[in-house]
Amino acid sequence: MGVFESAAARNERARQATAGLPMLNRAEHVARLESDTFDVLIIGGGATGAYSAFDAALRGYRVALVEKGDFASGTSSKSSKMIHGGIRYIQQGNLPLVRHSLLERQRLRRNAPHLVQRLPFIFPVMSADGVFDRRLEHGFSALLRTYDFAGGWREGILHRALTRDEVLSHVPTLNPEQLLRGFMYFDARADDARLTFAIARSAAAHGAAIANYAEATAITRKQGLANGAVIHVDGREITVRAKVVVMATGSWLRDWNGAAPDADAPTIRPAKGVHIAVPWTKIGNDSTVTVRIPGAGRAATVTRWGDSVLIGTSDTDYPGSLDRVLCSAPERDILLDTVAQAFDTDLSAEDVTGSIAGTRPLVSRGKTDRTSEVPRNHEIRIDDDGLVTVVGGKLTTARHMAEQVVNAAQRVLSRRSRCRTARAPLWGGAGYDATAALASGGTAAHLAERFGTEARFITELLTQQPTTRAPVVDGLPYVYAEVVHAVRHEMAITIDDVLARRTRSRLFAREASAAAADRVASLMAAELGWTEEQRSAHVSDYRNSVVEERDHLNS
């Protein structure tokens, strides 16, 4: 992001170029969990837990990271995928959160340039049914100036006023009758799951032992102090020993917080958010558009992702199973009604190609009835037995949350070491030039945008195995080489790992992904040594989950 390169940046660029492709042999990592003693054990493989592992590893600690499902399988693959300060937090009077979020946004833009891209937002000014009353237009302009001054300027471009025709040039299907003019400002976005994998792999590249499908079921204690956890992994039970244990499980703290019986554990209030995917041709936007949800008193975003558009999100209390969060027909219809009001398009339920639903781990304070008004601040606590817990926050601030988590762990360890992640590139980010990598388009640009400087390894695979050049799903950019790479180097062990998170095929083409499951399973079977019976079972499991998701969406 800067003109001059520091010596540290040059060294990291050289290190990543010469290190080759870091292998993630899951069996070896699980063996280390069982045999080694760690300084820090982190429970929870979302963005915050992964960044905590990366931070602690960079400080020289022996680190273990475990996740009961797949990495990013919870909130960190089901967010709005925005890396932003949050304009509405200014309206809530939380300017410090906005200022710091914008600083963290630019750190991610610098440290993960292959994964975090600039995203223009448009707020249309409507004569009626807009996000805000048009009489408040000047006030909103002042709000955007505040946003720029709080840190938006770091992107190198400030907000601007748009004429009616300029708005329509960016969003030609926007309903023109009530459109007066608009505003454009700039934030960023990322494939949240891809970003989380990059963080976890960076932690592993610096020595952390990491494992997915490794469920912590109990915190162990000796002489009243937390000293590890019981982990269920691969059908057996092991004990991971550590000097400090960190709970970074997000919404799942509601169901199990690991705290001692007499501890004053935090109260978690999961808030459900849903998104639906539709064909981009139905909207035709080149920017994210913010529009009003009828009768809800809040806004939705309509964001282009390749040849799809992602529409979301809801924000409601969620008391149900955290392992089974699905988009319902009423939630889908609210988003479709929002588009019908704001856009001149014939979008219908039949056009929905996929959906995601997840929860935000809000800290309950009992001060509001609306989850949308609950602050997105985070909290970190240290119990008397040394158990460290982090909760709240958002994807944008995961790095900063992790810094504070490791600082807290150091207090338990009675050690001090400086945080290094503020300027530490994620694996694949050092030396990456987005303009050069994306200039020619095609498969090379697609791989560069997902793997950064590591894209060369997938390109080598395409050359070695030409059959892997075929698309996983027609109309989506993912190729079968990415499936092989996901198994060999990203710990993918189920079809859903590949189709829902290592690629986003399930989100953007749910039914087509089910059809691709058989071929994906065959490639995975060759890598993982599945029997034909195991291969067929994996295909059935994936297709059954797709049917459940579709039926719930249409019920």
Secondary structure by P-SEA (a helix, b strand, c coil): ccccccaaaaaaaaaaaaccccccaaaaaaaaaacccccbbbccccaaaaaaaaaaaaaccbbbbbbcccccccccccccccccccaaaaaacaaaaaaaaaaaaaaaaaaccccbbbbbbbbbbccccccccccaaaaaaaaaaaaaaaccccccbbbbbbcaaaaaaacccccccccccbbbbbbcccaaaaaaaaaaaaaaaabbbbbccccccbbbbccccccbbbbbcccbbbbbbccbbbbccccccccccccccccbbbbbbbbbbbbbbcccccccccbbbbbbccccccbbbbbbcccbbbbbbbbccccccccbbbbcaaaaaaaaaaaaacccccccccccccccccccccccccccccccccccbbbbbbcccbbbbbccccccaaaaaaaaaaaaaaaaacbbbbbcccccccccccccccccccccccaaaaaaacccccaaaaaaaaaacccccccccccccccaaaaaaaaacccccccccccccccccccccaaaaaaaaaaaaaaaaaaacccaaaaaaaaaaaaaaaaaaaaaaac
